[in-house]
Amino acid sequence: MKNILIPSDFSASSRNAVLYGLHLMKGRDCNFYLKGIGSCLNSADSSLSPNPEKEECIIFATKHEAKDLEKKVKKFFPEEKFHFYALNSYADVSLVEKQLSLIIVSNNVNNFDTVGLNKSLPKLDAPLLLIPPKGLFIPPKKVLLLLAPNIEANPAILNPLKRFYGNHNFSLEIHKISAGDLKDEISKRMADKLFGIFDSYRPVVKFFSFNEYQRNKEAERQQKFDVELLPVSNYNMERKLSDDSYLKSLSGLEVPLLIIPGFEKNYPVNYNRSRKNRKTTFLST
């Protein structure tokens, strides 16, 4: 049984995220949990907005949305075992967080109450899938893997992709980002290592300094990948999803982005010693 959380502002973009999730989970039993965020003014049905200032309004709209989606899904997906549940509070989210398989959000976050979104997501350990507002479900044939400086390359990074989309053939391109410029010799060593780790996919590997990638990322992403993978550390997941400017920067993506927490490097311990004290600190990037 899969359990998916979908924060929703009741807009067409949020419903498209639900539709994407339905196609993604076809053939599998799945519970969809809706958590309303934002005001009720985004609802297509103005009768759902008795008072957008009150939390009761969002609770009412979320329950209505869950019931409406359950009816429509039974009509258009009669063979599937899909169920919808409304979460009335962030306390309700915490009750199901350990069972969550995935979080799906429309990346049209400019229409979201980002404060509400921040409360919903940062503490959750499940992968986060951001969907373009009009994104259609397409089994990925061309995948981009973004490796930040603090991320250890690991074949397990691809497991969520294969678990949700199916273990089918796809081409893999890896963009390895370093904190500074790399010498050719070091780049070649790192490329050989990545080829060895992901050898069955015969990946294309490109190296960028952080500043270089920031300048060129739009051009690199115009290659029209079907899905992008972004492994992050748990710390960075919480920090970035608490940052409104970071959330808004994701709104321009044209393909689904799968953010996967829990892939940080294990750094050695640095011992700082003096005659007066001895303390241990962990190195970080």
ZADO-1210 file (C-alpha; in nm, 4 decimals, padded with zeros to 6 digits):
<atoms>
<atom x="00.0000" y="00.0000" z="00.0000" code="MET" pos="1"/>
<atom x="00.1384" y="00.3418" z="-00.1021" code="LYS" pos="2"/>
<atom x="00.0571" y="00.6584" z="00.0906" code="ASN" pos="3"/>
<atom x="00.0911" y="00.9939" z="-00.0849" code="ILE" pos="4"/>
<atom x="00.0566" y="01.3429" z="00.0632" code="LEU" pos="5"/>
<atom x="-00.0627" y="01.6209" z="-00.1688" code="ILE" pos="6"/>
<atom x="-00.0665" y="01.9769" z="-00.0280" code="PRO" pos="7"/>
<atom x="-00.3385" y="02.1539" z="-00.2234" code="SER" pos="8"/>
<atom x="-00.4560" y="02.5115" z="-00.2731" code="ASP" pos="9"/>
<atom x="-00.7639" y="02.3765" z="-00.4623" code="PHE" pos="10"/>
<atom x="-00.6422" y="02.5256" z="-00.7906" code="SER" pos="11"/>
<atom x="-00.6206" y="02.3601" z="-01.1324" code="ALA" pos="12"/>
<atom x="-00.2451" y="02.3191" z="-01.0759" code="SER" pos="13"/>
<atom x="-00.3054" y="02.1223" z="-00.7568" code="SER" pos="14"/>
<atom x="-00.5615" y="01.9024" z="-00.9288" code="ARG" pos="15"/>
<atom x="-00.3098" y="01.8357" z="-01.2023" code="ASN" pos="16"/>
<atom x="-00.0666" y="01.7153" z="-00.9321" code="ALA" pos="17"/>
<atom x="-00.3390" y="01.4747" z="-00.8161" code="VAL" pos="18"/>
<atom x="-00.3959" y="01.3533" z="-01.1734" code="LEU" pos="19"/>
<atom x="-00.0228" y="01.2952" z="-01.2145" code="TYR" pos="20"/>
<atom x="-00.0228" y="01.0923" z="-00.8928" code="GLY" pos="21"/>
<atom x="-00.3147" y="00.8807" z="-01.0146" code="LEU" pos="22"/>
<atom x="-00.1314" y="00.7839" z="-01.3331" code="HIS" pos="23"/>
<atom x="00.1909" y="00.7279" z="-01.1397" code="LEU" pos="24"/>
<atom x="00.0184" y="00.4841" z="-00.9004" code="MET" pos="25"/>
<atom x="-00.1917" y="00.2933" z="-01.1560" code="LYS" pos="26"/>
<atom x="-00.2057" y="-00.0762" z="-01.0736" code="GLY" pos="27"/>
<atom x="-00.1145" y="-00.0228" z="-00.7067" code="ARG" pos="28"/>
<atom x="-00.3268" y="00.0296" z="-00.3968" code="ASP" pos="29"/>
<atom x="-00.2811" y="00.3863" z="-00.2791" code="CYS" pos="30"/>
<atom x="-00.4117" y="00.6288" z="-00.0166" code="ASN" pos="31"/>
<atom x="-00.4008" y="00.9969" z="-00.1144" code="PHE" pos="32"/>
<atom x="-00.3920" y="01.2445" z="00.1754" code="TYR" pos="33"/>
<atom x="-00.4929" y="01.6037" z="00.0964" code="LEU" pos="34"/>
<atom x="-00.3776" y="01.8927" z="00.3154" code="LYS" pos="35"/>
<atom x="-00.5338" y="02.2268" z="00.2275" code="GLY" pos="36"/>
<atom x="-00.3052" y="02.5301" z="00.2240" code="ILE" pos="37"/>
<atom x="-00.3677" y="02.8900" z="00.1239" code="GLY" pos="38"/>
<atom x="-00.7032" y="03.0591" z="00.1221" code="SER" pos="39"/>
<atom x="-01.0285" y="02.9226" z="-00.0119" code="CYS" pos="40"/>
<atom x="-01.0393" y="03.1947" z="-00.2756" code="LEU" pos="41"/>
<atom x="-00.8514" y="02.9685" z="-00.5180" code="ASN" pos="42"/>
<atom x="-01.1351" y="02.7184" z="-00.5183" code="SER" pos="43"/>
<atom x="-01.3298" y="02.6861" z="-00.8429" code="ALA" pos="44"/>
<atom x="-01.6499" y="02.6731" z="-00.6388" code="ASP" pos="45"/>
<atom x="-01.7055" y="03.0122" z="-00.4755" code="SER" pos="46"/>
<atom x="-01.9588" y="02.8549" z="-00.2385" code="SER" pos="47"/>
<atom x="-01.6609" y="02.6959" z="-00.0591" code="LEU" pos="48"/>
<atom x="-01.5400" y="03.0377" z="00.0591" code="SER" pos="49"/>
<atom x="-01.7651" y="03.1491" z="00.3437" code="PRO" pos="50"/>
<atom x="-01.4687" y="03.3146" z="00.5181" code="ASN" pos="51"/>
<atom x="-01.1165" y="03.2712" z="00.3800" code="PRO" pos="52"/>
<atom x="-00.9698" y="03.4208" z="00.6979" code="GLU" pos="53"/>
<atom x="-01.0628" y="03.1172" z="00.9046" code="LYS" pos="54"/>
<atom x="-00.8979" y="02.7778" z="00.9259" code="GLU" pos="55"/>
<atom x="-01.2444" y="02.6214" z="00.9195" code="GLU" pos="56"/>
<atom x="-01.2812" y="02.7400" z="00.5620" code="CYS" pos="57"/>
<atom x="-00.9737" y="02.5450" z="00.4495" code="ILE" pos="58"/>
<atom x="-01.0826" y="02.2362" z="00.6444" code="ILE" pos="59"/>
<atom x="-01.4257" y="02.2515" z="00.4806" code="PHE" pos="60"/>
<atom x="-01.2739" y="02.2924" z="00.1337" code="ALA" pos="61"/>
<atom x="-01.0277" y="02.0057" z="00.1870" code="THR" pos="62"/>
<atom x="-01.3031" y="01.7649" z="00.2930" code="LYS" pos="63"/>
<atom x="-01.5121" y="01.8700" z="-00.0065" code="HIS" pos="64"/>
<atom x="-01.2136" y="01.8227" z="-00.2401" code="GLU" pos="65"/>
<atom x="-01.1377" y="01.4747" z="-00.1031" code="ALA" pos="66"/>
<atom x="-01.4980" y="01.3591" z="-00.1451" code="LYS" pos="67"/>
<atom x="-01.5238" y="01.5067" z="-00.4944" code="ASP" pos="68"/>
<atom x="-01.1987" y="01.3425" z="-00.6073" code="LEU" pos="69"/>
<atom x="-01.3026" y="01.0055" z="-00.4611" code="GLU" pos="70"/>
<atom x="-01.6228" y="01.0120" z="-00.6710" code="LYS" pos="71"/>
<atom x="-01.4474" y="01.1155" z="-00.9907" code="LYS" pos="72"/>
<atom x="-01.1668" y="00.8623" z="-00.9486" code="VAL" pos="73"/>
<atom x="-01.4171" y="00.5782" z="-00.9051" code="LYS" pos="74"/>
<atom x="-01.5779" y="00.6882" z="-01.2321" code="LYS" pos="75"/>
<atom x="-01.2619" y="00.7304" z="-01.4415" code="PHE" pos="76"/>
<atom x="-01.0369" y="00.4716" z="-01.2700" code="PHE" pos="77"/>
<atom x="-01.2935" y="00.2014" z="-01.1793" code="PRO" pos="78"/>
<atom x="-01.0370" y="-00.0787" z="-01.1542" code="GLU" pos="79"/>
<atom x="-00.8026" y="00.1057" z="-00.9208" code="GLU" pos="80"/>
<atom x="-00.8024" y="00.0892" z="-00.5405" code="LYS" pos="81"/>
<atom x="-00.7476" y="00.4592" z="-00.4694" code="PHE" pos="82"/>
<atom x="-00.8796" y="00.6345" z="-00.1589" code="HIS" pos="83"/>
<atom x="-00.8749" y="01.0021" z="-00.0600" code="PHE" pos="84"/>
<atom x="-00.8541" y="01.1414" z="00.2925" code="TYR" pos="85"/>
<atom x="-00.8595" y="01.5006" z="00.4174" code="ALA" pos="86"/>
<atom x="-00.6024" y="01.6098" z="00.6756" code="LEU" pos="87"/>
<atom x="-00.7470" y="01.8882" z="00.8853" code="ASN" pos="88"/>
<atom x="-00.4323" y="02.0089" z="01.0608" code="SER" pos="89"/>
<atom x="-00.0547" y="01.9784" z="01.0699" code="TYR" pos="90"/>
<atom x="-00.1050" y="01.7457" z="01.3669" code="ALA" pos="91"/>
<atom x="-00.2931" y="01.5155" z="01.1260" code="ASP" pos="92"/>
<atom x="00.0063" y="01.5280" z="00.8902" code="VAL" pos="93"/>
<atom x="00.2367" y="01.4156" z="01.1723" code="SER" pos="94"/>
<atom x="00.0121" y="01.1140" z="01.2354" code="LEU" pos="95"/>
<atom x="00.0691" y="00.9766" z="00.8834" code="VAL" pos="96"/>
<atom x="00.4222" y="01.1046" z="00.8153" code="GLU" pos="97"/>
<atom x="00.5953" y="00.7755" z="00.8978" code="LYS" pos="98"/>
<atom x="00.3775" y="00.5890" z="00.6465" code="GLN" pos="99"/>
<atom x="00.4242" y="00.8351" z="00.3599" code="LEU" pos="100"/>
<atom x="00.5789" y="00.6971" z="00.0414" code="SER" pos="101"/>
<atom x="00.5863" y="01.0252" z="-00.1521" code="LEU" pos="102"/>
<atom x="00.4809" y="01.3910" z="-00.1427" code="ILE" pos="103"/>
<atom x="00.3501" y="01.5436" z="-00.4661" code="ILE" pos="104"/>
<atom x="00.3206" y="01.9218" z="-00.5041" code="VAL" pos="105"/>
<atom x="00.2499" y="02.1466" z="-00.8001" code="SER" pos="106"/>
<atom x="00.5570" y="02.3643" z="-00.8516" code="ASN" pos="107"/>
<atom x="00.3273" y="02.6591" z="-00.9178" code="ASN" pos="108"/>
<atom x="00.4100" y="02.7710" z="-00.5651" code="VAL" pos="109"/>
<atom x="00.3434" y="03.1369" z="-00.6397" code="ASN" pos="110"/>
<atom x="-00.0235" y="03.0531" z="-00.5885" code="ASN" pos="111"/>
<atom x="00.0500" y="02.8782" z="-00.2607" code="PHE" pos="112"/>
<atom x="00.0513" y="03.0087" z="00.0928" code="ASP" pos="113"/>
<atom x="00.4214" y="02.9217" z="00.1302" code="THR" pos="114"/>
<atom x="00.4000" y="02.9520" z="00.5073" code="VAL" pos="115"/>
<atom x="00.1465" y="02.6695" z="00.5027" code="GLY" pos="116"/>
<atom x="00.3623" y="02.4719" z="00.2621" code="LEU" pos="117"/>
<atom x="00.6679" y="02.5168" z="00.4855" code="ASN" pos="118"/>
<atom x="00.4755" y="02.3844" z="00.7852" code="LYS" pos="119"/>
<atom x="00.3674" y="02.0770" z="00.5920" code="SER" pos="120"/>
<atom x="00.6939" y="01.9591" z="00.4415" code="LEU" pos="121"/>
<atom x="01.0293" y="02.0274" z="00.6115" code="PRO" pos="122"/>
<atom x="01.0084" y="01.7596" z="00.8812" code="LYS" pos="123"/>
<atom x="00.8996" y="01.4848" z="00.6422" code="LEU" pos="124"/>
<atom x="01.1480" y="01.2229" z="00.5222" code="ASP" pos="125"/>
<atom x="00.9604" y="01.1032" z="00.2121" code="ALA" pos="126"/>
<atom x="01.0764" y="01.1990" z="-00.1404" code="PRO" pos="127"/>
<atom x="00.9183" y="01.5166" z="-00.2765" code="LEU" pos="128"/>
<atom x="00.7949" y="01.5274" z="-00.6379" code="LEU" pos="129"/>
<atom x="00.7318" y="01.8740" z="-00.7832" code="LEU" pos="130"/>
<atom x="00.5056" y="01.8776" z="-01.0886" code="ILE" pos="131"/>
<atom x="00.4775" y="02.1610" z="-01.3468" code="PRO" pos="132"/>
<atom x="00.1305" y="02.3209" z="-01.3445" code="PRO" pos="133"/>
<atom x="00.0350" y="02.1537" z="-01.6744" code="LYS" pos="134"/>
<atom x="00.2741" y="01.8602" z="-01.6539" code="GLY" pos="135"/>
<atom x="00.1489" y="01.5359" z="-01.8113" code="LEU" pos="136"/>
<atom x="00.2493" y="01.1946" z="-01.6861" code="PHE" pos="137"/>
<atom x="00.5198" y="01.0509" z="-01.9121" code="ILE" pos="138"/>
<atom x="00.7290" y="00.7434" z="-01.8217" code="PRO" pos="139"/>
<atom x="01.0818" y="00.8924" z="-01.8186" code="PRO" pos="140"/>
<atom x="01.3160" y="00.8018" z="-02.1026" code="LYS" pos="141"/>
<atom x="01.5738" y="01.0730" z="-02.0349" code="LYS" pos="142"/>
<atom x="01.6751" y="01.1383" z="-01.6726" code="VAL" pos="143"/>
<atom x="01.8986" y="01.4109" z="-01.5276" code="LEU" pos="144"/>
<atom x="02.0768" y="01.3428" z="-01.1962" code="LEU" pos="145"/>
<atom x="02.2076" y="01.6526" z="-01.0148" code="LEU" pos="146"/>
<atom x="02.4890" y="01.5787" z="-00.7674" code="LEU" pos="147"/>
<atom x="02.5725" y="01.8692" z="-00.5339" code="ALA" pos="148"/>
<atom x="02.9149" y="01.8940" z="-00.3640" code="PRO" pos="149"/>
<atom x="02.7933" y="01.7431" z="-00.0361" code="ASN" pos="150"/>
<atom x="02.6224" y="01.4407" z="-00.1957" code="ILE" pos="151"/>
<atom x="02.7841" y="01.0981" z="-00.2122" code="GLU" pos="152"/>
<atom x="02.7207" y="00.9161" z="-00.5416" code="ALA" pos="153"/>
<atom x="02.5304" y="00.5961" z="-00.4693" code="ASN" pos="154"/>
<atom x="02.3280" y="00.3593" z="-00.6921" code="PRO" pos="155"/>
<atom x="02.0488" y="00.3752" z="-00.4309" code="ALA" pos="156"/>
<atom x="01.9816" y="00.7333" z="-00.5440" code="ILE" pos="157"/>
<atom x="01.7932" y="00.5882" z="-00.8413" code="LEU" pos="158"/>
<atom x="01.5751" y="00.3567" z="-00.6299" code="ASN" pos="159"/>
<atom x="01.2875" y="00.6059" z="-00.5754" code="PRO" pos="160"/>
<atom x="01.2757" y="00.6741" z="-00.9504" code="LEU" pos="161"/>
<atom x="01.2520" y="00.3023" z="-01.0296" code="LYS" pos="162"/>
<atom x="01.0095" y="00.2395" z="-00.7432" code="ARG" pos="163"/>
<atom x="00.7568" y="00.4996" z="-00.8589" code="PHE" pos="164"/>
<atom x="00.8017" y="00.5026" z="-01.2371" code="TYR" pos="165"/>
<atom x="00.8901" y="00.1358" z="-01.2857" code="GLY" pos="166"/>
<atom x="01.2243" y="-00.0284" z="-01.3531" code="ASN" pos="167"/>
<atom x="01.2421" y="00.0365" z="-01.7278" code="HIS" pos="168"/>
<atom x="01.5195" y="00.1504" z="-01.9597" code="ASN" pos="169"/>
<atom x="01.6133" y="00.5170" z="-01.9545" code="PHE" pos="170"/>
<atom x="01.9172" y="00.7237" z="-02.0487" code="SER" pos="171"/>
<atom x="02.1000" y="00.8929" z="-01.7616" code="LEU" pos="172"/>
<atom x="02.2926" y="01.2204" z="-01.7623" code="GLU" pos="173"/>
<atom x="02.4810" y="01.3243" z="-01.4488" code="ILE" pos="174"/>
<atom x="02.5704" y="01.6831" z="-01.3651" code="HIS" pos="175"/>
<atom x="02.8316" y="01.6759" z="-01.0888" code="LYS" pos="176"/>
<atom x="02.8667" y="02.0140" z="-00.9202" code="ILE" pos="177"/>
<atom x="03.1794" y="02.1016" z="-00.7210" code="SER" pos="178"/>
<atom x="03.2380" y="02.3839" z="-00.4749" code="ALA" pos="179"/>
<atom x="03.5264" y="02.5204" z="-00.6895" code="GLY" pos="180"/>
<atom x="03.7040" y="02.4643" z="-01.0191" code="ASP" pos="181"/>
<atom x="03.8354" y="02.1113" z="-01.0804" code="LEU" pos="182"/>
<atom x="04.1623" y="02.0165" z="-01.2463" code="LYS" pos="183"/>
<atom x="04.1323" y="01.7874" z="-01.5486" code="ASP" pos="184"/>
<atom x="04.3013" y="01.5011" z="-01.3652" code="GLU" pos="185"/>
<atom x="04.0574" y="01.5179" z="-01.0742" code="ILE" pos="186"/>
<atom x="03.7597" y="01.5452" z="-01.3104" code="SER" pos="187"/>
<atom x="03.8724" y="01.2341" z="-01.4973" code="LYS" pos="188"/>
<atom x="03.9096" y="01.0394" z="-01.1703" code="ARG" pos="189"/>
<atom x="03.5650" y="01.1459" z="-01.0552" code="MET" pos="190"/>
<atom x="03.4149" y="01.0628" z="-01.3964" code="ALA" pos="191"/>
<atom x="03.5654" y="00.7132" z="-01.3851" code="ASP" pos="192"/>
<atom x="03.4183" y="00.6667" z="-01.0381" code="LYS" pos="193"/>
<atom x="03.0707" y="00.7759" z="-01.1527" code="LEU" pos="194"/>
<atom x="03.0913" y="00.5522" z="-01.4610" code="PHE" pos="195"/>
<atom x="03.1727" y="00.2620" z="-01.2288" code="GLY" pos="196"/>
<atom x="02.8855" y="00.3349" z="-00.9896" code="ILE" pos="197"/>
<atom x="02.6233" y="00.3782" z="-01.2629" code="PHE" pos="198"/>
<atom x="02.7866" y="00.1547" z="-01.5258" code="ASP" pos="199"/>
<atom x="02.4671" y="-00.0295" z="-01.6264" code="SER" pos="200"/>
<atom x="02.3158" y="00.3034" z="-01.7428" code="TYR" pos="201"/>
<atom x="02.6205" y="00.4170" z="-01.9467" code="ARG" pos="202"/>
<atom x="02.5703" y="00.7735" z="-01.8218" code="PRO" pos="203"/>
<atom x="02.6798" y="01.1001" z="-01.9790" code="VAL" pos="204"/>
<atom x="02.8786" y="01.2840" z="-01.7089" code="VAL" pos="205"/>
<atom x="02.9376" y="01.6608" z="-01.7001" code="LYS" pos="206"/>
<atom x="03.1262" y="01.8611" z="-01.4375" code="PHE" pos="207"/>
<atom x="03.0517" y="02.2169" z="-01.3263" code="PHE" pos="208"/>
<atom x="03.1743" y="02.4504" z="-01.0587" code="SER" pos="209"/>
<atom x="02.8904" y="02.5882" z="-00.8492" code="PHE" pos="210"/>
<atom x="02.9156" y="02.9356" z="-01.0053" code="ASN" pos="211"/>
<atom x="02.9399" y="02.7918" z="-01.3564" code="GLU" pos="212"/>
<atom x="02.6290" y="02.5809" z="-01.3076" code="TYR" pos="213"/>
<atom x="02.4323" y="02.8742" z="-01.1692" code="GLN" pos="214"/>
<atom x="02.5147" y="03.0646" z="-01.4900" code="ARG" pos="215"/>
<atom x="02.4432" y="02.7780" z="-01.7301" code="ASN" pos="216"/>
<atom x="02.1702" y="02.5707" z="-01.5635" code="LYS" pos="217"/>
<atom x="01.8875" y="02.7110" z="-01.7772" code="GLU" pos="218"/>
<atom x="02.0725" y="02.6230" z="-02.0986" code="ALA" pos="219"/>
<atom x="02.1543" y="02.2752" z="-01.9663" code="GLU" pos="220"/>
<atom x="01.7917" y="02.2154" z="-01.8690" code="ARG" pos="221"/>
<atom x="01.6643" y="02.3124" z="-02.2146" code="GLN" pos="222"/>
<atom x="01.7642" y="01.9645" z="-02.3274" code="GLN" pos="223"/>
<atom x="01.4141" y="01.8552" z="-02.2221" code="LYS" pos="224"/>
<atom x="01.4746" y="01.5802" z="-01.9728" code="PHE" pos="225"/>
<atom x="01.1652" y="01.3849" z="-01.8706" code="ASP" pos="226"/>
<atom x="01.2457" y="01.4033" z="-01.4989" code="VAL" pos="227"/>
<atom x="01.5207" y="01.5511" z="-01.2826" code="GLU" pos="228"/>
<atom x="01.6583" y="01.3887" z="-00.9658" code="LEU" pos="229"/>
<atom x="01.7973" y="01.6009" z="-00.6838" code="LEU" pos="230"/>
<atom x="01.9370" y="01.4018" z="-00.3880" code="PRO" pos="231"/>
<atom x="01.9814" y="01.6212" z="-00.0791" code="VAL" pos="232"/>
<atom x="02.0908" y="01.5842" z="00.2803" code="SER" pos="233"/>
<atom x="01.8166" y="01.5796" z="00.5429" code="ASN" pos="234"/>
<atom x="01.9548" y="01.9067" z="00.6796" code="TYR" pos="235"/>
<atom x="01.9404" y="02.0798" z="00.3422" code="ASN" pos="236"/>
<atom x="01.5916" y="01.9426" z="00.2767" code="MET" pos="237"/>
<atom x="01.4622" y="02.1106" z="00.5914" code="GLU" pos="238"/>
<atom x="01.6568" y="02.4325" z="00.5343" code="ARG" pos="239"/>
<atom x="01.5596" y="02.4759" z="00.1688" code="LYS" pos="240"/>
<atom x="01.1918" y="02.3959" z="00.2154" code="LEU" pos="241"/>
<atom x="01.1780" y="02.6605" z="00.4877" code="SER" pos="242"/>
<atom x="01.3053" y="02.9210" z="00.2417" code="ASP" pos="243"/>
<atom x="01.0332" y="03.1006" z="00.0440" code="ASP" pos="244"/>
<atom x="01.2803" y="03.2245" z="-00.2174" code="SER" pos="245"/>
<atom x="01.4031" y="02.8686" z="-00.2821" code="TYR" pos="246"/>
<atom x="01.0472" y="02.7406" z="-00.3232" code="LEU" pos="247"/>
<atom x="00.9649" y="03.0173" z="-00.5674" code="LYS" pos="248"/>
<atom x="01.2833" y="02.9415" z="-00.7661" code="SER" pos="249"/>
<atom x="01.1409" y="02.5958" z="-00.8396" code="LEU" pos="250"/>
<atom x="00.8273" y="02.7366" z="-00.9986" code="SER" pos="251"/>
<atom x="00.9921" y="02.7804" z="-01.3390" code="GLY" pos="252"/>
<atom x="01.0832" y="02.4144" z="-01.3901" code="LEU" pos="253"/>
<atom x="00.9191" y="02.2584" z="-01.6935" code="GLU" pos="254"/>
<atom x="00.9715" y="01.8924" z="-01.5986" code="VAL" pos="255"/>
<atom x="00.9019" y="01.6968" z="-01.2784" code="PRO" pos="256"/>
<atom x="01.1712" y="01.7293" z="-01.0115" code="LEU" pos="257"/>
<atom x="01.2130" y="01.4435" z="-00.7624" code="LEU" pos="258"/>
<atom x="01.3902" y="01.5626" z="-00.4452" code="ILE" pos="259"/>
<atom x="01.5309" y="01.2681" z="-00.2490" code="ILE" pos="260"/>
<atom x="01.6445" y="01.3248" z="00.1117" code="PRO" pos="261"/>
<atom x="01.9030" y="01.1279" z="00.3060" code="GLY" pos="262"/>
<atom x="02.2083" y="01.1271" z="00.0756" code="PHE" pos="263"/>
<atom x="02.4806" y="01.3236" z="00.2517" code="GLU" pos="264"/>
<atom x="02.8502" y="01.2425" z="00.2670" code="LYS" pos="265"/>
<atom x="03.0014" y="01.1009" z="00.5848" code="ASN" pos="266"/>
<atom x="03.2753" y="01.3451" z="00.6723" code="TYR" pos="267"/>
<atom x="03.5747" y="01.2581" z="00.8922" code="PRO" pos="268"/>
<atom x="03.5949" y="01.3849" z="01.2464" code="VAL" pos="269"/>
<atom x="03.8280" y="01.6752" z="01.3131" code="ASN" pos="270"/>
<atom x="03.9738" y="01.6851" z="01.6634" code="TYR" pos="271"/>
<atom x="04.0547" y="02.0314" z="01.7987" code="ASN" pos="272"/>
<atom x="04.2697" y="01.9934" z="02.1065" code="ARG" pos="273"/>
<atom x="04.4395" y="02.2318" z="02.3469" code="SER" pos="274"/>
<atom x="04.5820" y="02.2073" z="02.6941" code="ARG" pos="275"/>
<atom x="04.2651" y="02.3514" z="02.8435" code="LYS" pos="276"/>
<atom x="04.0011" y="02.1587" z="02.6553" code="ASN" pos="277"/>
<atom x="03.9344" y="01.8860" z="02.4084" code="ARG" pos="278"/>
<atom x="03.6360" y="01.9038" z="02.1810" code="LYS" pos="279"/>
<atom x="03.5220" y="01.7322" z="01.8647" code="THR" pos="280"/>
<atom x="03.3693" y="01.9106" z="01.5667" code="THR" pos="281"/>
<atom x="03.2404" y="01.7704" z="01.2408" code="PHE" pos="282"/>
<atom x="03.3722" y="01.9095" z="00.9154" code="LEU" pos="283"/>
<atom x="03.1125" y="02.0354" z="00.6701" code="SER" pos="284"/>
<atom x="03.1088" y="02.1834" z="00.3266" code="THR" pos="285"/>
</atoms>
